[in-house]
């Protein structure tokens, strides 16, 4: 299955949720077995919670700071990051055009 960034951006924001009453800043692009691929484009504030799946982030465009636990990483287009299941994380100080692909994998993390 082929998906494009533009297809995802055309569908954002996603449906409203309790966490994102103005619409979710992510859209699921494909799923298979225990893997999900999303496009995530937070605006104003990243309100995501910890996950039961490991995550890989592939920064598509823009800039941000990714906080993983007590560590902070500057990120920009072309960067990739791993976040283990259950670890608190969020993006801060993201540019208006910030977009990242997210790959969530494993029912209890890819590494277990």
N, CA, C and O atoms as a Tinker XYZ file with bonds, in Angstrom:
   448  protein
     1  N      0.845000   -1.186000    0.000000    73     2
     2  CA     0.000000    0.000000    0.000000    64     1     3
     3  C      0.883000    1.238000    0.000000    63     2     4     5
     4  O      1.828000    1.331000    0.783000    81     3
     5  N      0.586000    2.164000   -0.853000    73     3     6
     6  CA     1.338000    3.417000   -0.927000    64     5     7
     7  C      0.530000    4.513000   -0.245000    63     6     8     9
     8  O     -0.678000    4.632000   -0.445000    81     7
     9  N      1.224000    5.313000    0.568000    73     7    10
    10  CA     0.614000    6.486000    1.185000    64     9    11
    11  C      1.571000    7.652000    0.991000    63    10    12    13
    12  O      2.785000    7.473000    0.899000    81    11
    13  N      1.010000    8.829000    0.933000    73    11    14
    14  CA     1.856000   10.006000    0.774000    64    13    15
    15  C      1.632000   10.972000    1.923000    63    14    16    17
    16  O      0.580000   10.978000    2.562000    81    15
    17  N      2.637000   11.778000    2.165000    73    15    18
    18  CA     2.535000   12.794000    3.201000    64    17    19
    19  C      1.382000   13.739000    2.894000    63    18    20    21
    20  O      0.628000   14.112000    3.792000    81    19
    21  N      1.241000   14.123000    1.642000    73    19    22
    22  CA     0.167000   15.056000    1.290000    64    21    23
    23  C     -1.206000   14.461000    1.571000    63    22    24    25
    24  O     -2.100000   15.177000    2.022000    81    23
    25  N     -1.397000   13.156000    1.314000    73    23    26
    26  CA    -2.664000   12.499000    1.643000    64    25    27
    27  C     -2.952000   12.638000    3.132000    63    26    28    29
    28  O     -4.082000   12.927000    3.527000    81    27
    29  N     -1.939000   12.433000    3.948000    73    27    30
    30  CA    -2.122000   12.533000    5.392000    64    29    31
    31  C     -2.460000   13.957000    5.807000    63    30    32    33
    32  O     -3.390000   14.179000    6.582000    81    31
    33  N     -1.709000   14.914000    5.294000    73    31    34
    34  CA    -1.940000   16.307000    5.684000    64    33    35
    35  C     -3.320000   16.782000    5.268000    63    34    36    37
    36  O     -3.925000   17.611000    5.948000    81    35
    37  N     -3.818000   16.266000    4.164000    73    35    38
    38  CA    -5.170000   16.629000    3.721000    64    37    39
    39  C     -6.241000   16.111000    4.676000    63    38    40    41
    40  O     -7.360000   16.623000    4.679000    81    39
    41  N     -5.920000   15.115000    5.478000    73    39    42
    42  CA    -6.882000   14.522000    6.401000    64    41    43
    43  C     -6.737000   15.047000    7.829000    63    42    44    45
    44  O     -7.476000   14.631000    8.722000    81    43
    45  N     -5.785000   15.962000    8.048000    73    43    46
    46  CA    -5.578000   16.520000    9.391000    64    45    47
    47  C     -6.322000   17.842000    9.543000    63    46    48    49
    48  O     -6.453000   18.571000    8.560000    81    47
    49  N     -6.806000   18.176000   10.716000    73    47    50
    50  CA    -6.744000   17.346000   11.917000    64    49    51
    51  C     -7.705000   16.170000   11.819000    63    50    52    53
    52  O     -8.675000   16.188000   11.061000    81    51
    53  N     -7.398000   15.143000   12.616000    73    51    54
    54  CA    -8.252000   13.965000   12.685000    64    53    55
    55  C     -9.474000   14.230000   13.542000    63    54    56    57
    56  O     -9.799000   15.376000   13.854000    81    55
    57  N    -10.137000   13.165000   13.913000    73    55    58
    58  CA   -11.352000   13.277000   14.723000    64    57    59
    59  C    -11.050000   13.863000   16.098000    63    58    60    61
    60  O     -9.969000   13.658000   16.651000    81    59
    61  N    -12.012000   14.587000   16.636000    73    59    62
    62  CA   -11.880000   15.152000   17.984000    64    61    63
    63  C    -11.890000   14.020000   19.013000    63    62    64    65
    64  O    -12.601000   13.026000   18.867000    81    63
    65  N    -11.080000   14.203000   20.054000    73    63    66
    66  CA   -11.022000   13.252000   21.171000    64    65    67
    67  C    -11.048000   14.056000   22.465000    63    66    68    69
    68  O    -11.002000   15.286000   22.433000    81    67
    69  N    -11.122000   13.373000   23.600000    73    67    70
    70  CA   -11.054000   14.070000   24.888000    64    69    71
    71  C     -9.735000   14.816000   25.027000    63    70    72    73
    72  O     -9.704000   15.933000   25.542000    81    71
    73  N     -8.647000   14.205000   24.573000    73    71    74
    74  CA    -7.328000   14.835000   24.666000    64    73    75
    75  C     -7.170000   15.961000   23.661000    63    74    76    77
    76  O     -6.514000   16.963000   23.943000    81    75
    77  N     -7.777000   15.797000   22.476000    73    75    78
    78  CA    -7.666000   16.777000   21.393000    64    77    79
    79  C     -9.062000   17.196000   20.935000    63    78    80    81
    80  O     -9.521000   16.738000   19.889000    81    79
    81  N     -9.748000   18.056000   21.690000    73    79    82
    82  CA   -11.118000   18.444000   21.335000    64    81    83
    83  C    -11.226000   19.174000   19.994000    63    82    84    85
    84  O    -12.299000   19.188000   19.390000    81    83
    85  N    -10.137000   19.778000   19.519000    73    83    86
    86  CA   -10.155000   20.471000   18.227000    64    85    87
    87  C     -9.754000   19.563000   17.071000    63    86    88    89
    88  O     -9.621000   20.019000   15.935000    81    87
    89  N     -9.565000   18.305000   17.355000    73    87    90
    90  CA    -9.156000   17.344000   16.325000    64    89    91
    91  C     -7.759000   16.822000   16.594000    63    90    92    93
    92  O     -6.857000   17.585000   16.940000    81    91
    93  N     -7.586000   15.528000   16.435000    73    91    94
    94  CA    -6.295000   14.893000   16.696000    64    93    95
    95  C     -5.241000   15.356000   15.681000    63    94    96    97
    96  O     -5.542000   15.498000   14.495000    81    95
    97  N     -4.002000   15.593000   16.147000    73    95    98
    98  CA    -2.942000   16.042000   15.244000    64    97    99
    99  C     -2.229000   14.885000   14.553000    63    98   100   101
   100  O     -1.114000   15.049000   14.059000    81    99
   101  N     -2.858000   13.732000   14.517000    73    99   102
   102  CA    -2.260000   12.571000   13.860000    64   101   103
   103  C     -3.335000   11.819000   13.088000    63   102   104   105
   104  O     -4.527000   11.915000   13.377000    81   103
   105  N     -2.873000   11.075000   12.105000    73   103   106
   106  CA    -3.772000   10.265000   11.294000    64   105   107
   107  C     -3.072000    8.933000   11.024000    63   106   108   109
   108  O     -1.890000    8.899000   10.682000    81   107
   109  N     -3.812000    7.850000   11.180000    73   107   110
   110  CA    -3.265000    6.528000   10.887000    64   109   111
   111  C     -3.266000    6.325000    9.381000    63   110   112   113
   112  O     -4.291000    6.489000    8.720000    81   111
   113  N     -2.108000    5.966000    8.850000    73   111   114
   114  CA    -1.974000    5.780000    7.402000    64   113   115
   115  C     -1.994000    4.316000    6.997000    63   114   116   117
   116  O     -2.442000    3.981000    5.900000    81   115
   117  N     -1.508000    3.429000    7.884000    73   115   118
   118  CA    -1.573000    2.000000    7.588000    64   117   119
   119  C     -1.350000    1.209000    8.867000    63   118   120   121
   120  O     -0.720000    1.684000    9.812000    81   119
   121  N     -1.878000    0.001000    8.876000    73   119   122
   122  CA    -1.686000   -0.904000   10.000000    64   121   123
   123  C     -1.425000   -2.303000    9.463000    63   122   124   125
   124  O     -1.812000   -2.641000    8.344000    81   123
   125  N     -0.765000   -3.102000   10.279000    73   123   126
   126  CA    -0.514000   -4.486000    9.930000    64   125   127
   127  C      0.063000   -5.198000   11.129000    63   126   128   129
   128  O      1.017000   -4.726000   11.748000    81   127
   129  N     -0.523000   -6.345000   11.456000    73   127   130
   130  CA    -0.102000   -7.117000   12.629000    64   129   131
   131  C     -0.051000   -6.175000   13.833000    63   130   132   133
   132  O     -1.076000   -5.604000   14.204000    81   131
   133  N      1.112000   -6.001000   14.446000    73   131   134
   134  CA     1.208000   -5.130000   15.620000    64   133   135
   135  C      1.889000   -3.804000   15.292000    63   134   136   137
   136  O      2.418000   -3.144000   16.187000    81   135
   137  N      1.881000   -3.407000   14.016000    73   135   138
   138  CA     2.516000   -2.166000   13.585000    64   137   139
   139  C      1.472000   -1.173000   13.084000    63   138   140   141
   140  O      0.501000   -1.544000   12.425000    81   139
   141  N      1.695000    0.092000   13.414000    73   139   142
   142  CA     0.859000    1.180000   12.917000    64   141   143
   143  C      1.784000    2.287000   12.412000    63   142   144   145
   144  O      2.795000    2.594000   13.044000    81   143
   145  N      1.434000    2.882000   11.276000    73   143   146
   146  CA     2.174000    4.025000   10.743000    64   145   147
   147  C      1.238000    5.222000   10.764000    63   146   148   149
   148  O      0.124000    5.171000   10.242000    81   147
   149  N      1.712000    6.301000   11.377000    73   147   150
   150  CA     0.918000    7.529000   11.492000    64   149   151
   151  C      1.725000    8.711000   10.985000    63   150   152   153
   152  O      2.950000    8.652000   10.878000    81   151
   153  N      1.019000    9.771000   10.680000    73   151   154
   154  CA     1.626000   11.076000   10.466000    64   153   155
   155  C      1.162000   11.948000   11.618000    63   154   156   157
   156  O     -0.031000   12.019000   11.915000    81   155
   157  N      2.115000   12.616000   12.268000    73   155   158
   158  CA     1.850000   13.416000   13.465000    64   157   159
   159  C      2.313000   14.839000   13.208000    63   158   160   161
   160  O      3.479000   15.073000   12.891000    81   159
   161  N      1.397000   15.790000   13.347000    73   159   162
   162  CA     1.695000   17.208000   13.119000    64   161   163
   163  C      1.075000   18.020000   14.249000    63   162   164   165
   164  O      0.011000   18.614000   14.070000    81   163
   165  N      1.734000   18.054000   15.423000    73   163   166
   166  CA     1.154000   18.779000   16.550000    64   165   167
   167  C      1.107000   20.279000   16.302000    63   166   168   169
   168  O      1.950000   20.840000   15.603000    81   167
   169  N      0.113000   20.904000   16.887000    73   167   170
   170  CA    -0.030000   22.358000   16.829000    64   169   171
   171  C     -0.270000   22.852000   18.249000    63   170   172   173
   172  O     -1.002000   22.218000   19.009000    81   171
   173  N      0.324000   23.947000   18.604000    73   171   174
   174  CA     0.192000   24.566000   19.924000    64   173   175
   175  C      0.874000   23.760000   21.027000    63   174   176   177
   176  O      1.810000   24.255000   21.655000    81   175
   177  N      0.421000   22.522000   21.277000    73   175   178
   178  CA     0.980000   21.720000   22.374000    64   177   179
   179  C      0.879000   20.236000   22.025000    63   178   180   181
   180  O     -0.127000   19.785000   21.478000    81   179
   181  N      1.928000   19.486000   22.347000    73   179   182
   182  CA     1.913000   18.036000   22.155000    64   181   183
   183  C      1.373000   17.420000   23.439000    63   182   184   185
   184  O      2.025000   17.483000   24.482000    81   183
   185  N      0.205000   16.834000   23.369000    73   183   186
   186  CA    -0.467000   16.289000   24.557000    64   185   187
   187  C     -0.419000   14.764000   24.616000    63   186   188   189
   188  O     -1.165000   14.149000   25.378000    81   187
   189  N      0.449000   14.159000   23.822000    73   187   190
   190  CA     0.443000   12.706000   23.793000    64   189   191
   191  C      0.829000   12.111000   25.144000    63   190   192   193
   192  O      1.567000   12.708000   25.929000    81   191
   193  N      0.304000   10.917000   25.382000    73   191   194
   194  CA     0.573000   10.176000   26.609000    64   193   195
   195  C      1.549000    9.053000   26.289000    63   194   196   197
   196  O      1.847000    8.798000   25.122000    81   195
   197  N      2.048000    8.381000   27.325000    73   195   198
   198  CA     2.948000    7.254000   27.079000    64   197   199
   199  C      2.180000    6.148000   26.365000    63   198   200   201
   200  O      0.955000    6.066000   26.456000    81   199
   201  N      2.915000    5.305000   25.658000    73   199   202
   202  CA     2.321000    4.252000   24.842000    64   201   203
   203  C      2.792000    2.880000   25.295000    63   202   204   205
   204  O      3.836000    2.756000   25.937000    81   203
   205  N      2.029000    1.862000   24.965000    73   203   206
   206  CA     2.424000    0.490000   25.268000    64   205   207
   207  C      3.238000   -0.117000   24.134000    63   206   208   209
   208  O      3.672000   -1.266000   24.228000    81   207
   209  N      3.448000    0.641000   23.071000    73   207   210
   210  CA     4.242000    0.188000   21.935000    64   209   211
   211  C      5.501000    1.043000   21.815000    63   210   212   213
   212  O      5.491000    2.227000   22.154000    81   211
   213  N      6.591000    0.433000   21.329000    73   211   214
   214  CA     7.771000    1.209000   20.976000    64   213   215
   215  C      7.406000    2.118000   19.810000    63   214   216   217
   216  O      6.493000    1.822000   19.037000    81   215
   217  N      8.134000    3.233000   19.692000    73   215   218
   218  CA     7.871000    4.170000   18.607000    64   217   219
   219  C      9.162000    4.572000   17.914000    63   218   220   221
   220  O     10.201000    4.761000   18.547000    81   219
   221  N      9.071000    4.694000   16.623000    73   219   222
   222  CA    10.136000    5.276000   15.814000    64   221   223
   223  C      9.570000    6.549000   15.203000    63   222   224   225
   224  O      8.481000    6.541000   14.628000    81   223
   225  N     10.310000    7.636000   15.329000    73   223   226
   226  CA     9.919000    8.911000   14.722000    64   225   227
   227  C     10.888000    9.219000   13.592000    63   226   228   229
   228  O     12.103000    9.152000   13.774000    81   227
   229  N     10.352000    9.555000   12.429000    73   227   230
   230  CA    11.142000    9.984000   11.280000    64   229   231
   231  C     10.676000   11.396000   10.940000    63   230   232   233
   232  O      9.595000   11.586000   10.381000    81   231
   233  N     11.503000   12.386000   11.283000    73   231   234
   234  CA    11.115000   13.785000   11.111000    64   233   235
   235  C     11.080000   14.110000    9.619000    63   234   236   237
   236  O     12.085000   13.995000    8.919000    81   235
   237  N      9.909000   14.517000    9.153000    73   235   238
   238  CA     9.699000   14.792000    7.734000    64   237   239
   239  C     10.054000   16.229000    7.385000    63   238   240   241
   240  O     10.761000   16.489000    6.411000    81   239
   241  N      9.548000   17.169000    8.200000    73   239   242
   242  CA     9.855000   18.575000    7.921000    64   241   243
   243  C      9.692000   19.391000    9.190000    63   242   244   245
   244  O      9.044000   18.972000   10.149000    81   243
   245  N     10.298000   20.567000    9.166000    73   243   246
   246  CA    10.241000   21.453000   10.325000    64   245   247
   247  C     11.294000   21.100000   11.362000    63   246   248   249
   248  O     12.164000   20.258000   11.140000    81   247
   249  N     11.184000   21.776000   12.506000    73   247   250
   250  CA    12.111000   21.563000   13.615000    64   249   251
   251  C     11.319000   21.454000   14.916000    63   250   252   253
   252  O     10.179000   21.908000   15.011000    81   251
   253  N     11.950000   20.844000   15.910000    73   251   254
   254  CA    11.327000   20.703000   17.228000    64   253   255
   255  C     12.389000   20.260000   18.212000    63   254   256   257
   256  O     13.546000   20.041000   17.853000    81   255
   257  N     11.980000   20.136000   19.438000    73   255   258
   258  CA    12.796000   19.514000   20.480000    64   257   259
   259  C     11.995000   18.323000   20.970000    63   258   260   261
   260  O     10.827000   18.462000   21.332000    81   259
   261  N     12.619000   17.151000   20.982000    73   259   262
   262  CA    11.969000   15.947000   21.466000    64   261   263
   263  C     12.478000   15.660000   22.871000    63   262   264   265
   264  O     13.680000   15.502000   23.087000    81   263
   265  N     11.560000   15.594000   23.819000    73   263   266
   266  CA    11.887000   15.273000   25.202000    64   265   267
   267  C     11.575000   13.799000   25.404000    63   266   268   269
   268  O     10.437000   13.370000   25.213000    81   267
   269  N     12.581000   13.023000   25.788000    73   267   270
   270  CA    12.426000   11.598000   26.088000    64   269   271
   271  C     12.917000   11.403000   27.514000    63   270   272   273
   272  O     14.116000   11.474000   27.782000    81   271
   273  N     11.977000   11.155000   28.433000    73   271   274
   274  CA    12.354000   11.089000   29.848000    64   273   275
   275  C     12.937000   12.421000   30.269000    63   274   276   277
   276  O     12.276000   13.452000   30.144000    81   275
   277  N     14.180000   12.420000   30.772000    73   275   278
   278  CA    14.835000   13.658000   31.207000    64   277   279
   279  C     15.781000   14.221000   30.151000    63   278   280   281
   280  O     16.456000   15.220000   30.401000    81   279
   281  N     15.841000   13.597000   28.977000    73   279   282
   282  CA    16.740000   14.041000   27.913000    64   281   283
   283  C     15.991000   14.874000   26.886000    63   282   284   285
   284  O     14.797000   14.678000   26.658000    81   283
   285  N     16.714000   15.813000   26.263000    73   283   286
   286  CA    16.140000   16.667000   25.227000    64   285   287
   287  C     17.021000   16.609000   23.987000    63   286   288   289
   288  O     18.246000   16.692000   24.068000    81   287
   289  N     16.365000   16.464000   22.833000    73   287   290
   290  CA    17.077000   16.373000   21.565000    64   289   291
   291  C     16.488000   17.371000   20.575000    63   290   292   293
   292  O     15.274000   17.414000   20.376000    81   291
   293  N     17.356000   18.177000   19.952000    73   291   294
   294  CA    16.908000   19.010000   18.840000    64   293   295
   295  C     16.680000   18.092000   17.659000    63   294   296   297
   296  O     17.455000   17.163000   17.434000    81   295
   297  N     15.628000   18.341000   16.905000    73   295   298
   298  CA    15.364000   17.493000   15.752000    64   297   299
   299  C     14.918000   18.335000   14.565000    63   298   300   301
   300  O     14.327000   19.405000   14.708000    81   299
   301  N     15.227000   17.802000   13.388000    73   299   302
   302  CA    14.908000   18.479000   12.137000    64   301   303
   303  C     14.708000   17.425000   11.054000    63   302   304   305
   304  O     14.963000   16.240000   11.268000    81   303
   305  N     14.259000   17.865000    9.918000    73   303   306
   306  CA    14.005000   16.989000    8.785000    64   305   307
   307  C     15.185000   16.048000    8.559000    63   306   308   309
   308  O     16.338000   16.476000    8.511000    81   307
   309  N     14.875000   14.754000    8.421000    73   307   310
   310  CA    15.909000   13.746000    8.192000    64   309   311
   311  C     16.352000   13.014000    9.434000    63   310   312   313
   312  O     17.016000   11.983000    9.327000    81   311
   313  N     16.006000   13.510000   10.621000    73   311   314
   314  CA    16.390000   12.851000   11.873000    64   313   315
   315  C     15.436000   11.704000   12.187000    63   314   316   317
   316  O     14.277000   11.712000   11.771000    81   315
   317  N     15.941000   10.712000   12.929000    73   315   318
   318  CA    15.132000    9.587000   13.381000    64   317   319
   319  C     15.394000    9.353000   14.864000    63   318   320   321
   320  O     16.513000    9.540000   15.342000    81   319
   321  N     14.352000    8.941000   15.592000    73   319   322
   322  CA    14.448000    8.719000   17.037000    64   321   323
   323  C     13.685000    7.469000   17.429000    63   322   324   325
   324  O     12.679000    7.123000   16.809000    81   323
   325  N     14.166000    6.795000   18.458000    73   323   326
   326  CA    13.495000    5.641000   19.042000    64   325   327
   327  C     13.021000    6.020000   20.438000    63   326   328   329
   328  O     13.768000    6.617000   21.213000    81   327
   329  N     11.769000    5.668000   20.759000    73   327   330
   330  CA    11.226000    5.864000   22.109000    64   329   331
   331  C     10.651000    4.520000   22.553000    63   330   332   333
   332  O      9.751000    3.979000   21.912000    81   331
   333  N     11.177000    3.992000   23.649000    73   331   334
   334  CA    10.715000    2.698000   24.159000    64   333   335
   335  C      9.309000    2.813000   24.738000    63   334   336   337
   336  O      8.901000    3.874000   25.210000    81   335
   337  N      8.587000    1.718000   24.694000    73   335   338
   338  CA     7.245000    1.653000   25.268000    64   337   339
   339  C      7.289000    2.084000   26.732000    63   338   340   341
   340  O      8.204000    1.724000   27.472000    81   339
   341  N      6.286000    2.858000   27.134000    73   339   342
   342  CA     6.161000    3.271000   28.527000    64   341   343
   343  C      7.000000    4.458000   28.950000    63   342   344   345
   344  O      6.888000    4.898000   30.094000    81   343
   345  N      7.837000    4.995000   28.073000    73   343   346
   346  CA     8.692000    6.141000   28.409000    64   345   347
   347  C      7.965000    7.435000   28.062000    63   346   348   349
   348  O      7.458000    7.594000   26.952000    81   347
   349  N      7.919000    8.354000   29.018000    73   347   350
   350  CA     7.280000    9.648000   28.760000    64   349   351
   351  C      8.081000   10.404000   27.706000    63   350   352   353
   352  O      9.312000   10.410000   27.728000    81   351
   353  N      7.363000   11.042000   26.786000    73   351   354
   354  CA     8.011000   11.818000   25.735000    64   353   355
   355  C      7.015000   12.801000   25.139000    63   354   356   357
   356  O      5.801000   12.630000   25.249000    81   355
   357  N      7.558000   13.836000   24.505000    73   355   358
   358  CA     6.719000   14.839000   23.843000    64   357   359
   359  C      7.619000   15.729000   23.000000    63   358   360   361
   360  O      8.829000   15.804000   23.212000    81   359
   361  N      7.003000   16.392000   22.050000    73   359   362
   362  CA     7.705000   17.387000   21.258000    64   361   363
   363  C      7.408000   18.758000   21.840000    63   362   364   365
   364  O      6.286000   19.036000   22.262000    81   363
   365  N      8.424000   19.610000   21.858000    73   363   366
   366  CA     8.291000   20.997000   22.324000    64   365   367
   367  C      8.878000   21.920000   21.269000    63   366   368   369
   368  O      9.625000   21.492000   20.389000    81   367
   369  N      8.526000   23.193000   21.375000    73   367   370
   370  CA     9.124000   24.236000   20.530000    64   369   371
   371  C      9.144000   23.841000   19.056000    63   370   372   373
   372  O     10.136000   24.069000   18.365000    81   371
   373  N      8.046000   23.247000   18.572000    73   371   374
   374  CA     8.022000   22.816000   17.181000    64   373   375
   375  C      7.615000   23.975000   16.275000    63   374   376   377
   376  O      6.822000   24.840000   16.648000    81   375
   377  N      8.185000   23.961000   15.075000    73   375   378
   378  CA     7.865000   24.983000   14.087000    64   377   379
   379  C      6.456000   24.737000   13.548000    63   378   380   381
   380  O      5.898000   23.650000   13.696000    81   379
   381  N      5.895000   25.769000   12.920000    73   379   382
   382  CA     4.533000   25.677000   12.389000    64   381   383
   383  C      4.387000   24.594000   11.325000    63   382   384   385
   384  O      3.291000   24.077000   11.111000    81   383
   385  N      5.485000   24.249000   10.658000    73   383   386
   386  CA     5.414000   23.243000    9.592000    64   385   387
   387  C      5.905000   21.861000   10.040000    63   386   388   389
   388  O      6.149000   20.992000    9.203000    81   387
   389  N      6.051000   21.654000   11.353000    73   387   390
   390  CA     6.599000   20.388000   11.858000    64   389   391
   391  C      5.668000   19.212000   11.556000    63   390   392   393
   392  O      4.472000   19.256000   11.843000    81   391
   393  N      6.250000   18.153000   10.967000    73   391   394
   394  CA     5.535000   16.912000   10.653000    64   393   395
   395  C      6.510000   15.757000   10.829000    63   394   396   397
   396  O      7.665000   15.837000   10.410000    81   395
   397  N      6.036000   14.684000   11.450000    73   395   398
   398  CA     6.854000   13.484000   11.586000    64   397   399
   399  C      6.042000   12.237000   11.282000    63   398   400   401
   400  O      4.857000   12.159000   11.606000    81   399
   401  N      6.691000   11.264000   10.658000    73   399   402
   402  CA     6.117000    9.934000   10.519000    64   401   403
   403  C      6.364000    9.216000   11.836000    63   402   404   405
   404  O      7.417000    9.388000   12.450000    81   403
   405  N      5.411000    8.419000   12.270000    73   403   406
   406  CA     5.527000    7.642000   13.503000    64   405   407
   407  C      5.252000    6.181000   13.171000    63   406   408   409
   408  O      4.244000    5.865000   12.540000    81   407
   409  N      6.141000    5.297000   13.589000    73   407   410
   410  CA     5.919000    3.867000   13.455000    64   409   411
   411  C      5.815000    3.298000   14.862000    63   410   412   413
   412  O      6.780000    3.323000   15.627000    81   411
   413  N      4.635000    2.785000   15.196000    73   411   414
   414  CA     4.416000    2.130000   16.490000    64   413   415
   415  C      4.466000    0.631000   16.237000    63   414   416   417
   416  O      3.858000    0.146000   15.283000    81   415
   417  N      5.180000   -0.109000   17.075000    73   415   418
   418  CA     5.295000   -1.538000   16.807000    64   417   419
   419  C      5.293000   -2.370000   18.080000    63   418   420   421
   420  O      5.721000   -1.924000   19.144000    81   419
   421  N      4.801000   -3.578000   17.935000    73   419   422
   422  CA     4.748000   -4.529000   19.033000    64   421   423
   423  C      3.591000   -4.264000   19.957000    63   422   424   425
   424  O      3.222000   -3.114000   20.191000    81   423
   425  N      3.015000   -5.330000   20.484000    73   423   426
   426  CA     1.912000   -5.149000   21.442000    64   425   427
   427  C      2.452000   -4.706000   22.797000    63   426   428   429
   428  O      1.761000   -4.020000   23.550000    81   427
   429  N      3.663000   -5.091000   23.102000    73   427   430
   430  CA     4.353000   -4.641000   24.322000    64   429   431
   431  C      5.720000   -4.095000   23.982000    63   430   432   433
   432  O      6.641000   -4.176000   24.794000    81   431
   433  N      5.861000   -3.554000   22.821000    73   431   434
   434  CA     7.136000   -3.019000   22.363000    64   433   435
   435  C      7.826000   -3.976000   21.407000    63   434   436   437
   436  O      7.701000   -5.194000   21.539000    81   435
   437  N      8.545000   -3.432000   20.454000    73   435   438
   438  CA     9.248000   -4.239000   19.446000    64   437   439
   439  C     10.396000   -5.038000   20.044000    63   438   440   441
   440  O     10.746000   -6.108000   19.548000    81   439
   441  N     10.968000   -4.518000   21.098000    73   439   442
   442  CA    12.196000   -5.094000   21.650000    64   441   443
   443  C     11.960000   -6.183000   22.669000    63   442   444   445
   444  O     12.927000   -6.715000   23.214000    81   443
   445  N     10.732000   -6.538000   22.950000    73   443   446
   446  CA    10.455000   -7.548000   23.975000    64   445   447
   447  C     10.143000   -8.876000   23.353000    63   446   448
   448  O      9.884000   -9.846000   24.065000    81   447
